Amino acid sequence: MHIDELLWRNHRGLGMQLKYLVKLVIVGILSSTSAVALSQATPAVGGDVAANAARFGAMEAVEDIALSPNGSQIAFLSPSTAMGNDLYVVGTGEGAQPRRILRASGAPERLNWCRFKTEARIICRMSGRAGVGASVFGFSRLVALDAAGGNVIALSTDRERPAYGGQMVDWLPDDPEHVLILNPAGNLVRVNVTNDREEGVVLRGRAATGLSGYLTDGHGNVRIMLSTGIVADANASSTDRYYYRSGEGDQWHPLSINNSNVDDGFRPSVVDAANNRVLGFMKVDGFDTVVAMPLDGSGTGTSIFARPGVEADTMVISGPYRRVVGVSFATNRRQSEYFDPQIATMVRALSRVLGARAVTMVDETTDEGMRLIYAGSDNDAGRYYLFNPAARSLRPLLAVRPQLEGVALSNVRDVQYPAADGTMIPGYLTLPPGRDSAAGLPAIVMPHGGPSSRDEGGFDWLPQFFAAQGYAVLQPNYRGSSGYGDAWYLDNGFQSWRTAVGDVTDAGRWLVAQGADASKLSIVGWSYGGYAALQSGVIAPDLFRAIVAIAPVSDLGQLRQEEGRGLYGRARRDFIGQGPHVADGSPARHAAQITAPVLMFHGTLDTNVDIEQGRTMRRALTEAGKRVELVEYEGLEHSLTTSEARRDMLGRIAAFLPH
């Protein structure tokens, strides 16, 4: 279901270890002589594999961060030990000391995000994974607790559906005691955040129309409903139907229809209550644009943002009432176009003061008078700041990756290279610090995951690690990537694997043409990128000297069976498709054609790509007499989110790759 994702702006996971919390320093940003003392990295990264694996493999030490309604407190999540994490609260005044108020053990629960409901009360989402027999199941919970610690309660649970703990729909900023939650029974309920009582059903689940999600106007008025529907085999349909109502108590009226596999219709995102409309995304000439649709049945949508060749993907939201102030999109770098001229001016000024670093708004106070922002760049993992325009101050708060401060990181170049058919493929080239050419270097092609995704500019720990080890790293946005329109996306990277993986292998050939050492050319990929790495070994067995696949897909037929489990199985099977590409595009079925040694990594509780995919590939390569190793991380999920696992993985890869 999509609406729960739309209800949250895209917070970047950035952070630091608690001990690196810096003293707050007031800086007058409007003064011509003002500047923030940022780290000027001069020493080059050494070749010590263990030290670099520890530096770059360390988890982002603040996984989530939020500002309290009046700006007097900050809450942030920080890793603890193994898979667990902690919630800390710290005042924003001088000399404030952070205090831990909640711990998730990671065995199996983990905190995903935490937000202030009031100055005194915080709400968090907690989730985890558990193995039951041969299957892995995910679960979630919403919990509330005091900002001072204690009084922890679950906001929505169901003994009959223990895996699902409800979905936040509206924070009700005008009501300090309640929130709206879609509960496990499918009812939209008003829940008391101090005693977990459901105090009234706002809307009952509509079994006749299937699964439902909702959008409100930020004041508790439900205006949009999503109905996915159930097909004959008890699977959710890939057809999403959106309905609207004119006001409380009004009947539901059809708004739009969208196929979730191809996104061919209007997809509502945020209700604009002041103008009685909903803003959402709609394709025009194969690219997503932002459209405003009236909620009175009076007519069709009006374009709010459309730019040739640009895919809009995120609304920029401000304030507790979810005011849309702009649109975010990626070209070579992430950009935002602001509808609010004051915010546009503020962001430009902050970027100038912070050395042309990209500035992202993360959170704000209720009156939008104070803002939590992040600033970073390709070669700077960045920092959080508290900005108070009225006080003319910018306070540096949290360094993102303190282990890398003072370490020279690599610049990232935008490049294009020709595919076999002459199409120019965009990508990002990361070279070791101080190098301006790939000539003579060992090199790595690193295809991204997804496949419905893309790489974009900004700090990326994995290519930075390999650049620090002396490699040239090329990240191609192969055809099949999202963000470049329907013509580039094709039929997705599985159904159109020949083109997608062909673009990936052409990336390796381009690196060699640039002078990279052909005898030390490798490929490293994660998820779909791991699939592309394995399949590249099938179609171009003489190109790469080593293959590293992290949490890879290896057999598309097996993937169809695995994805067929559960409510959304039909839509996921349709995404993979049927036909000759299933067998032809399965590296495990062509293991005999692979000549390079293969190293794989997989978490045993991966719900994105079942660990059996890695085991199937290992078995196929072993039976074919090939060199292969699969490293399994017990209890970890798709992203391998512990510093210990990532440090171990980086060390193993560095020893495995030719260099």
MIGUSE-448195 format. One record per residue (C-alpha): residue number from 1; residue in one letter; x, y, z. Coordinates in steps of 0.5 Angstrom, whole numbers. Last residue first. Layout:
N
ATOM   lokol   margu      xx      yy      zz
ATOM     NUM       a       X       Y       Z
...
! end
This chain:
659
ATOM   lokol   margu      xx      yy      zz
ATOM     659       h      88     -10     -13
ATOM     658       p      84     -16     -15
ATOM     657       l      78     -16     -11
ATOM     656       f      78     -22      -5
ATOM     655       a      82     -18       1
ATOM     654       a      78     -12       0
ATOM     653       i      71     -16      -1
ATOM     652       r      73     -19       6
ATOM     651       g      75     -13      10
ATOM     650       l      69      -9       7
ATOM     649       m      64     -15       9
ATOM     648       d      67     -15      16
ATOM     647       r      66      -8      17
ATOM     646       r      59      -8      15
ATOM     645       a      57     -14      19
ATOM     644       e      60     -10      25
ATOM     643       s      57      -4      24
ATOM     642       t      50      -7      24
ATOM     641       t      45      -6      19
ATOM     640       l      46     -11      14
ATOM     639       s      41      -8       9
ATOM     638       h      37     -14       7
ATOM     637       e      36     -16      14
ATOM     636       l      41     -19      19
ATOM     635       g      39     -25      24
ATOM     634       e      45     -29      22
ATOM     633       y      50     -26      17
ATOM     632       e      51     -31      12
ATOM     631       v      58     -31       8
ATOM     630       l      57     -34       1
ATOM     629       e      64     -37      -3
ATOM     628       v      65     -39     -10
ATOM     627       r      70     -42     -14
ATOM     626       k      67     -45     -20
ATOM     625       g      66     -53     -21
ATOM     624       a      59     -53     -24
ATOM     623       e      56     -56     -18
ATOM     622       t      59     -51     -14
ATOM     621       l      57     -45     -18
ATOM     620       a      49     -48     -18
ATOM     619       r      50     -49     -10
ATOM     618       r      52     -42      -9
ATOM     617       m      47     -39     -13
ATOM     616       t      41     -43     -10
ATOM     615       r      44     -41      -3
ATOM     614       g      44     -33      -5
ATOM     613       q      37     -34      -7
ATOM     612       e      35     -38      -1
ATOM     611       i      37     -32       3
ATOM     610       d      30     -29       1
ATOM     609       v      31     -22      -3
ATOM     608       n      27     -16       1
ATOM     607       t      25     -20       7
ATOM     606       d      32     -22       9
ATOM     605       l      33     -25      16
ATOM     604       t      39     -30      14
ATOM     603       g      43     -24      12
ATOM     602       h      47     -25       5
ATOM     601       f      54     -24       3
ATOM     600       m      57     -27      -4
ATOM     599       l      64     -28      -7
ATOM     598       v      64     -30     -14
ATOM     597       p      71     -32     -18
ATOM     596       a      70     -30     -25
ATOM     595       t      69     -36     -30
ATOM     594       i      61     -36     -31
ATOM     593       q      58     -40     -36
ATOM     592       a      57     -46     -32
ATOM     591       a      53     -42     -27
ATOM     590       h      47     -41     -33
ATOM     589       r      41     -43     -29
ATOM     588       a      44     -39     -23
ATOM     587       p      45     -33     -27
ATOM     586       s      37     -33     -28
ATOM     585       g      36     -28     -34
ATOM     584       d      35     -33     -40
ATOM     583       a      30     -37     -35
ATOM     582       v      25     -32     -33
ATOM     581       h      27     -28     -40
ATOM     580       p      23     -33     -44
ATOM     579       g      17     -32     -41
ATOM     578       q      13     -29     -35
ATOM     577       g      13     -23     -31
ATOM     576       i      18     -20     -26
ATOM     575       f      13     -14     -24
ATOM     574       d       7     -19     -25
ATOM     573       r       9     -23     -20
ATOM     572       r      10     -17     -15
ATOM     571       a       3     -15     -17
ATOM     570       r       0     -22     -15
ATOM     569       g       4     -23      -9
ATOM     568       y       1     -17      -6
ATOM     567       l      -2     -21       0
ATOM     566       g       3     -26       2
ATOM     565       r       7     -31      -2
ATOM     564       g       8     -30      -9
ATOM     563       e      15     -26      -8
ATOM     562       e      18     -33      -7
ATOM     561       q      15     -36     -13
ATOM     560       r      17     -31     -17
ATOM     559       l      24     -30     -14
ATOM     558       q      25     -38     -16
ATOM     557       g      23     -37     -23
ATOM     556       l      28     -30     -23
ATOM     555       d      34     -34     -20
ATOM     554       s      40     -31     -18
ATOM     553       v      37     -25     -14
ATOM     552       p      43     -22     -10
ATOM     551       a      44     -20      -2
ATOM     550       i      51     -17      -4
ATOM     549       a      54     -20     -10
ATOM     548       v      61     -19     -11
ATOM     547       i      64     -21     -18
ATOM     546       a      72     -22     -19
ATOM     545       r      76     -21     -26
ATOM     544       f      70     -18     -30
ATOM     543       l      70     -18     -37
ATOM     542       d      72     -25     -40
ATOM     541       p      65     -28     -38
ATOM     540       a      61     -23     -41
ATOM     539       i      54     -25     -41
ATOM     538       v      54     -30     -35
ATOM     537       g      59     -26     -31
ATOM     536       s      54     -20     -32
ATOM     535       q      49     -24     -30
ATOM     534       l      52     -25     -23
ATOM     533       a      54     -17     -22
ATOM     532       a      47     -15     -25
ATOM     531       y      44     -20     -19
ATOM     530       g      48     -16     -14
ATOM     529       g      46     -10     -17
ATOM     528       y      39     -12     -16
ATOM     527       s      40     -13      -9
ATOM     526       w      47     -10      -8
ATOM     525       g      53     -10     -13
ATOM     524       v      60     -10     -14
ATOM     523       i      64     -11     -21
ATOM     522       s      71     -12     -22
ATOM     521       l      77     -10     -27
ATOM     520       k      84     -12     -24
ATOM     519       s      87     -15     -31
ATOM     518       a      83      -9     -35
ATOM     517       d      87      -4     -31
ATOM     516       a      83       3     -32
ATOM     515       g      86       7     -38
ATOM     514       q      79      10     -40
ATOM     513       a      78       5     -45
ATOM     512       v      78       0     -39
ATOM     511       l      73       4     -36
ATOM     510       w      69       4     -42
ATOM     509       r      69      -3     -42
ATOM     508       g      66      -4     -35
ATOM     507       a      61       1     -36
ATOM     506       d      59      -3     -42
ATOM     505       t      58      -9     -38
ATOM     504       v      53      -5     -34
ATOM     503       d      49      -3     -40
ATOM     502       g      48     -10     -42
ATOM     501       v      45     -12     -36
ATOM     500       a      40      -7     -37
ATOM     499       t      39      -8     -44
ATOM     498       r      39     -16     -43
ATOM     497       w      35     -15     -37
ATOM     496       s      29     -12     -40
ATOM     495       q      24     -16     -36
ATOM     494       f      28     -16     -30
ATOM     493       g      31      -9     -30
ATOM     492       n      24      -6     -31
ATOM     491       d      19      -6     -38
ATOM     490       l      23       0     -41
ATOM     489       y      25       5     -35
ATOM     488       w      29       9     -40
ATOM     487       a      23      10     -44
ATOM     486       d      18      11     -38
ATOM     485       g      22      17     -35
ATOM     484       y      29      18     -33
ATOM     483       g      28      18     -25
ATOM     482       s      28      10     -25
ATOM     481       s      33       5     -27
ATOM     480       g      31       0     -33
ATOM     479       r      37       3     -37
ATOM     478       y      43       3     -33
ATOM     477       n      44       9     -28
ATOM     476       p      52       7     -28
ATOM     475       q      56       7     -22
ATOM     474       l      63       7     -24
ATOM     473       v      69       6     -18
ATOM     472       a      76       8     -19
ATOM     471       y      80       4     -14
ATOM     470       g      85       6      -9
ATOM     469       q      83       3      -3
ATOM     468       a      80      10      -1
ATOM     467       a      76      10      -8
ATOM     466       f      73       3      -5
ATOM     465       f      71       6       1
ATOM     464       q      68      12      -2
ATOM     463       p      64       7      -7
ATOM     462       l      61       4      -1
ATOM     461       w      60      10       4
ATOM     460       d      56      14      -1
ATOM     459       f      56      22       0
ATOM     458       g      51      26      -5
ATOM     457       g      50      25     -13
ATOM     456       e      44      20     -15
ATOM     455       d      44      13     -16
ATOM     454       r      37      10     -19
ATOM     453       s      31       6     -17
ATOM     452       s      26       1     -20
ATOM     451       p      31      -4     -20
ATOM     450       g      32      -3     -15
ATOM     449       g      39      -4     -13
ATOM     448       h      45       0     -16
ATOM     447       p      50      -2     -21
ATOM     446       m      58      -2     -18
ATOM     445       v      63      -3     -24
ATOM     444       i      70      -3     -20
ATOM     443       a      77      -1     -22
ATOM     442       p      84      -2     -21
ATOM     441       l      88       4     -23
ATOM     440       g      93       5     -29
ATOM     439       a      89      11     -32
ATOM     438       a      82      12     -28
ATOM     437       s      84      20     -28
ATOM     436       d      84      26     -24
ATOM     435       r      87      23     -18
ATOM     434       g      88      26     -11
ATOM     433       p      83      22      -7
ATOM     432       p      82      16     -11
ATOM     431       l      77      17     -16
ATOM     430       t      69      16     -16
ATOM     429       l      65      16     -23
ATOM     428       y      58      17     -23
ATOM     427       g      53      15     -29
ATOM     426       p      49      17     -35
ATOM     425       i      49      12     -41
ATOM     424       m      49      15     -48
ATOM     423       t      46      10     -53
ATOM     422       g      50       8     -58
ATOM     421       d      48       1     -59
ATOM     420       a      53      -2     -55
ATOM     419       a      52       3     -49
ATOM     418       p      56      10     -50
ATOM     417       y      59      13     -43
ATOM     416       q      57      19     -39
ATOM     415       v      60      22     -33
ATOM     414       d      58      26     -27
ATOM     413       r      64      26     -23
ATOM     412       v      65      25     -15
ATOM     411       n      70      28     -11
ATOM     410       s      74      23      -6
ATOM     409       l      74      24       1
ATOM     408       a      80      26       5
ATOM     407       v      80      24      12
ATOM     406       g      79      30      18
ATOM     405       e      72      28      20
ATOM     404       l      71      21      17
ATOM     403       q      70      17      24
ATOM     402       p      65      23      26
ATOM     401       r      60      21      20
ATOM     400       v      54      25      20
ATOM     399       a      57      31      25
ATOM     398       l      51      33      30
ATOM     397       l      49      40      32
ATOM     396       p      52      46      28
ATOM     395       r      48      52      31
ATOM     394       l      46      57      25
ATOM     393       s      44      64      28
ATOM     392       r      40      70      26
ATOM     391       a      36      70      32
ATOM     390       a      30      71      28
ATOM     389       p      33      66      23
ATOM     388       n      34      61      28
ATOM     387       f      37      55      24
ATOM     386       l      39      48      28
ATOM     385       y      44      45      24
ATOM     384       y      46      37      22
ATOM     383       r      52      35      19
ATOM     382       g      55      33      13
ATOM     381       a      58      26      10
ATOM     380       d      63      31       6
ATOM     379       n      66      29      -1
ATOM     378       d      59      28      -5
ATOM     377       s      56      34      -1
ATOM     376       g      53      36       6
ATOM     375       a      48      40       9
ATOM     374       y      42      38      14
ATOM     373       i      37      42      17
ATOM     372       l      33      43      23
ATOM     371       r      28      49      23
ATOM     370       m      26      55      27
ATOM     369       g      20      59      26
ATOM     368       e      16      54      22
ATOM     367       d      10      56      28
ATOM     366       t      10      49      30
ATOM     365       t      17      48      30
ATOM     364       e      21      45      24
ATOM     363       d      24      39      21
ATOM     362       v      29      36      16
ATOM     361       m      30      42      11
ATOM     360       t      36      40       6
ATOM     359       v      42      44       4
ATOM     358       a      47      42      -1
ATOM     357       r      53      44       0
ATOM     356       a      56      51      -3
ATOM     355       g      61      52       3
ATOM     354       l      56      53       8
ATOM     353       v      54      60       8
ATOM     352       r      52      60       1
ATOM     351       s      48      54       2
ATOM     350       l      45      57       8
ATOM     349       a      43      63       3
ATOM     348       r      40      59      -2
ATOM     347       v      36      55       3
ATOM     346       m      33      62       6
ATOM     345       t      32      65      -1
ATOM     344       a      28      59      -3
ATOM     343       i      24      59       4
ATOM     342       q      22      66       3
ATOM     341       p      20      65      -4
ATOM     340       d      15      59      -3
ATOM     339       f      14      55      -9
ATOM     338       y      21      52      -8
ATOM     337       e      24      48     -13
ATOM     336       s      29      42     -10
ATOM     335       q      35      39     -13
ATOM     334       r      38      32     -12
ATOM     333       r      44      32     -17
ATOM     332       n      45      29     -24
ATOM     331       t      38      30     -25
ATOM     330       a      34      29     -18
ATOM     329       f      27      31     -16
ATOM     328       s      24      35     -10
ATOM     327       v      18      39     -10
ATOM     326       g      16      45      -6
ATOM     325       v      13      49       0
ATOM     324       v       7      44       1
ATOM     323       r       4      45       8
ATOM     322       r       3      39      12
ATOM     321       y      -1      42      18
ATOM     320       p       5      40      22
ATOM     319       g      10      45      19
ATOM     318       s      13      44      12
ATOM     317       i      13      39       6
ATOM     316       v      17      38       0
ATOM     315       m      14      34      -4
ATOM     314       t      18      28      -7
ATOM     313       d      19      25     -14
ATOM     312       a      19      30     -20
ATOM     311       e      22      26     -26
ATOM     310       v      25      31     -31
ATOM     309       g      26      31     -38
ATOM     308       p      22      37     -40
ATOM     307       r      20      40     -33
ATOM     306       a      13      40     -30
ATOM     305       f      11      43     -23
ATOM     304       i       4      45     -21
ATOM     303       s       0      42     -27
ATOM     302       t      -8      43     -26
ATOM     301       g     -12      37     -25
ATOM     300       t     -19      36     -29
ATOM     299       g     -26      39     -27
ATOM     298       s     -31      41     -22
ATOM     297       g     -32      34     -18
ATOM     296       d     -31      38     -11
ATOM     295       l     -24      36      -9
ATOM     294       p     -20      39     -14
ATOM     293       m     -13      36     -17
ATOM     292       a      -7      39     -17
ATOM     291       v      -1      36     -21
ATOM     290       v       6      35     -20
ATOM     289       t      10      31     -26
ATOM     288       d      12      24     -27
ATOM     287       f      15      23     -34
ATOM     286       g      13      19     -39
ATOM     285       d      10      25     -44
ATOM     284       v       6      27     -38
ATOM     283       k       6      22     -32
ATOM     282       m       2      24     -26
ATOM     281       f       4      26     -19
ATOM     280       g       0      29     -13
ATOM     279       l      -3      35     -10
ATOM     278       v     -10      35      -7
ATOM     277       r     -15      40      -7
ATOM     276       n     -20      45      -3
ATOM     275       n     -15      51      -4
ATOM     274       a     -14      52       4
ATOM     273       a     -14      44       5
ATOM     272       d      -8      42       0
ATOM     271       v      -9      35       1
ATOM     270       v      -2      31       0
ATOM     269       s       0      25      -4
ATOM     268       p      -5      23      -9
ATOM     267       r      -3      19     -15
ATOM     266       f      -6      20     -22
ATOM     265       g      -5      15     -27
ATOM     264       d       0      11     -31
ATOM     263       d       4       8     -25
ATOM     262       v       7       2     -29
ATOM     261       n       7      -3     -23
ATOM     260       s       2       1     -19
ATOM     259       n      -3       1     -24
ATOM     258       n      -7       8     -22
ATOM     257       i     -14      10     -22
ATOM     256       s     -17      17     -20
ATOM     255       l     -22      21     -16
ATOM     254       p     -28      17     -16
ATOM     253       h     -33      20     -10
ATOM     252       w     -34      18      -3
ATOM     251       q     -40      20       0
ATOM     250       d     -40      26       5
ATOM     249       g     -40      25      12
ATOM     248       e     -34      30      13
ATOM     247       g     -33      34       7
ATOM     246       s     -32      34      -1
ATOM     245       r     -30      26      -1
ATOM     244       y     -25      23      -5
ATOM     243       y     -24      16      -8
ATOM     242       y     -17      13     -11
ATOM     241       r     -17       6     -14
ATOM     240       d     -11       2     -14
ATOM     239       t     -10      -3     -19
ATOM     238       s      -4      -8     -18
ATOM     237       s     -10     -12     -14
ATOM     236       a      -8     -15      -7
ATOM     235       n      -9     -23      -7
ATOM     234       a     -14     -27      -5
ATOM     233       d     -14     -31     -12
ATOM     232       a     -20     -28     -14
ATOM     231       v     -18     -21     -14
ATOM     230       i     -18     -16      -8
ATOM     229       g     -18      -9      -8
ATOM     228       t     -13      -3      -7
ATOM     227       s     -18       2      -5
ATOM     226       l     -14       9      -3
ATOM     225       m     -19      14       1
ATOM     224       i     -18      21       0
ATOM     223       r     -21      27       4
ATOM     222       v     -21      25      12
ATOM     221       n     -21      31      16
ATOM     220       g     -17      30      22
ATOM     219       h     -14      37      21
ATOM     218       g      -8      35      17
ATOM     217       d     -12      35      11
ATOM     216       t     -13      27      11
ATOM     215       l     -10      22       7
ATOM     214       y     -13      15       8
ATOM     213       g     -11       8       6
ATOM     212       s     -16       2       5
ATOM     211       l     -15      -5       3
ATOM     210       g     -21      -8      -1
ATOM     209       t     -27      -4      -3
ATOM     208       a     -33      -9       0
ATOM     207       a     -29     -10       6
ATOM     206       r     -29      -2       8
ATOM     205       g     -26      -1      14
ATOM     204       r     -30       3      19
ATOM     203       l     -28      11      19
ATOM     202       v     -27      15      25
ATOM     201       v     -28      10      30
ATOM     200       g     -28      13      37
ATOM     199       e     -24      14      43
ATOM     198       e     -19       8      42
ATOM     197       r     -15       8      49
ATOM     196       d      -7       8      49
ATOM     195       n      -7      11      55
ATOM     194       t      -3      18      54
ATOM     193       v      -3      18      46
ATOM     192       n     -11      17      46
ATOM     191       v     -13      14      40
ATOM     190       r     -18      16      34
ATOM     189       v     -19      11      30
ATOM     188       l     -19       9      22
ATOM     187       n     -21       2      22
ATOM     186       g     -18      -4      18
ATOM     185       a     -18      -9      24
ATOM     184       p     -10      -7      25
ATOM     183       n     -11       0      26
ATOM     182       l     -11       6      22
ATOM     181       i      -9      11      27
ATOM     180       l     -11      18      28
ATOM     179       v      -8      22      34
ATOM     178       h     -10      24      40
ATOM     177       e      -8      28      47
ATOM     176       p      -5      35      44
ATOM     175       d     -11      36      39
ATOM     174       d      -9      42      34
ATOM     173       p      -3      38      31
ATOM     172       l      -8      32      30
ATOM     171       w      -2      27      28
ATOM     170       d      -6      24      22
ATOM     169       v      -5      17      19
ATOM     168       m       0      13      23
ATOM     167       q      -1       6      21
ATOM     166       g      -2       0      26
ATOM     165       g       1      -5      29
ATOM     164       y       2     -11      24
ATOM     163       a       5     -17      26
ATOM     162       p       1     -19      32
ATOM     161       r      -6     -20      27
ATOM     160       e     -10     -24      32
ATOM     159       r      -8     -21      38
ATOM     158       d      -8     -14      35
ATOM     157       t      -4      -8      37
ATOM     156       s      -5       0      37
ATOM     155       l      -2       5      41
ATOM     154       a       3       1      45
ATOM     153       i       5       4      51
ATOM     152       v      11       7      55
ATOM     151       n      10      11      61
ATOM     150       g      18      13      62
ATOM     149       g      23      18      59
ATOM     148       a      23      25      60
ATOM     147       a      20      26      53
ATOM     146       d      14      21      55
ATOM     145       l      13      15      51
ATOM     144       a       9      13      45
ATOM     143       v       9       6      41
ATOM     142       l       7       4      34
ATOM     141       r       9      -3      32
ATOM     140       s      11      -7      26
ATOM     139       f      12     -14      24
ATOM     138       g      16     -17      19
ATOM     137       f      16     -25      17
ATOM     136       v      21     -30      15
ATOM     135       s      20     -37      13
ATOM     134       a      23     -43      13
ATOM     133       g      20     -45      20
ATOM     132       v      18     -38      23
ATOM     131       g      24     -33      23
ATOM     130       a      23     -26      26
ATOM     129       r      24     -19      23
ATOM     128       g      23     -12      26
ATOM     127       s      19      -6      27
ATOM     126       m      18       0      32
ATOM     125       r      15       7      30
ATOM     124       c      16      12      35
ATOM     123       i      11      17      38
ATOM     122       i      14      22      43
ATOM     121       r      10      26      49
ATOM     120       a      12      32      53
ATOM     119       e      14      38      48
ATOM     118       t       8      35      44
ATOM     117       k       7      29      39
ATOM     116       f      15      29      38
ATOM     115       r      17      25      33
ATOM     114       c      21      18      33
ATOM     113       w      23      14      27
ATOM     112       n      25       6      26
ATOM     111       l      26       3      33
ATOM     110       r      28      -4      32
ATOM     109       e      25     -10      35
ATOM     108       p      28     -17      34
ATOM     107       a      33     -18      38
ATOM     106       g      35     -11      36
ATOM     105       s      35      -9      43
ATOM     104       a      31      -3      43
ATOM     103       r      33       2      48
ATOM     102       l      29       8      50
ATOM     101       i      30      15      54
ATOM     100       r      37      16      53
ATOM      99       r      39      23      56
ATOM      98       p      43      28      52
ATOM      97       q      47      34      56
ATOM      96       a      45      41      55
ATOM      95       g      51      46      55
ATOM      94       e      48      51      51
ATOM      93       g      40      50      50
ATOM      92       t      38      45      44
ATOM      91       g      36      40      50
ATOM      90       v      37      33      48
ATOM      89       v      33      27      48
ATOM      88       y      36      20      46
ATOM      87       l      33      14      43
ATOM      86       d      37       8      43
ATOM      85       n      39       2      37
ATOM      84       g      39      -5      37
ATOM      83       m      43     -10      32
ATOM      82       a      49     -11      35
ATOM      81       t      50      -6      40
ATOM      80       s      47       1      41
ATOM      79       p      46       5      34
ATOM      78       s      43      12      35
ATOM      77       l      36      15      34
ATOM      76       f      35      22      35
ATOM      75       a      30      27      39
ATOM      74       i      32      35      39
ATOM      73       q      29      39      45
ATOM      72       s      27      47      45
ATOM      71       g      25      48      38
ATOM      70       n      17      49      40
ATOM      69       p      14      43      37
ATOM      68       s      20      39      38
ATOM      67       l      25      38      33
ATOM      66       a      27      31      30
ATOM      65       i      32      26      28
ATOM      64       d      33      19      25
ATOM      63       e      39      14      24
ATOM      62       v      44      18      28
ATOM      61       a      50      14      28
ATOM      60       e      50      12      21
ATOM      59       m      53       5      21
ATOM      58       a      61       4      21
ATOM      57       g      63       1      15
ATOM      56       f      67       7      12
ATOM      55       r      71       8      18
ATOM      54       a      72       1      21
ATOM      53       a      73      -2      14
ATOM      52       n      78       4      13
ATOM      51       a      82       2      19
ATOM      50       a      82      -6      17
ATOM      49       v      84      -4      10
ATOM      48       d      90       0      12
ATOM      47       g      91       4       5
ATOM      46       g      91      11       8
ATOM      45       v      86      16       7
ATOM      44       a      90      23       5
ATOM      43       p      91      28      10
ATOM      42       t      88      35       9
ATOM      41       a      80      35      11
ATOM      40       q      78      42      12
ATOM      39       s      73      40      17
ATOM      38       l      67      46      18
ATOM      37       a      68      52      22
ATOM      36       v      61      56      20
ATOM      35       a      62      62      17
ATOM      34       s      60      70      18
ATOM      33       t      64      75      15
ATOM      32       s      59      78      11
ATOM      31       s      54      77      17
ATOM      30       l      47      74      15
ATOM      29       i      49      67      18
ATOM      28       g      51      70      25
ATOM      27       v      54      64      28
ATOM      26       i      52      61      35
ATOM      25       v      56      55      37
ATOM      24       l      52      49      40
ATOM      23       k      58      44      43
ATOM      22       v      59      38      39
ATOM      21       l      55      31      40
ATOM      20       y      61      27      38
ATOM      19       k      60      22      44
ATOM      18       l      53      20      42
ATOM      17       q      56      17      35
ATOM      16       m      54      21      29
ATOM      15       g      48      22      24
ATOM      14       l      45      22      18
ATOM      13       g      39      18      15
ATOM      12       r      35      22      10
ATOM      11       h      28      24      12
ATOM      10       n      24      23       6
ATOM       9       r      17      26       8
ATOM       8       w      12      22      11
ATOM       7       l       5      21       9
ATOM       6       l       6      19       2
ATOM       5       e       9      12       5
ATOM       4       d       3      11       9
ATOM       3       i      -1      12       2
ATOM       2       h       3       7      -2
ATOM       1       m       0       0       0
! end
